[in-house]
């Protein structure tokens, strides 16, 4: 059971990491990075490190995503140019 959850989490992490590389929209890349961070947080829970999982969820998916999104807005890359 735990192996299956860990495997699904790793697959989600790999998929979202490749999505970050290939998305043309910067905001979509920030969202994919946040998904990767949340999947890593789930993996840390499976590995019985809830303190690290909570920190990863708060900093990786929360604060970093907000800072990156606000930076995109500040430099004018918030909108999709297509």
ABEGO torsion letter per residue (X at the ends): XAAAAAAAAAAAAAAAAAAAAABABAAAAAAAAAAAAAAAAAAAAAAGBAAAAAAAAAAAABAAAAAAAAAAAAAGAABBAX
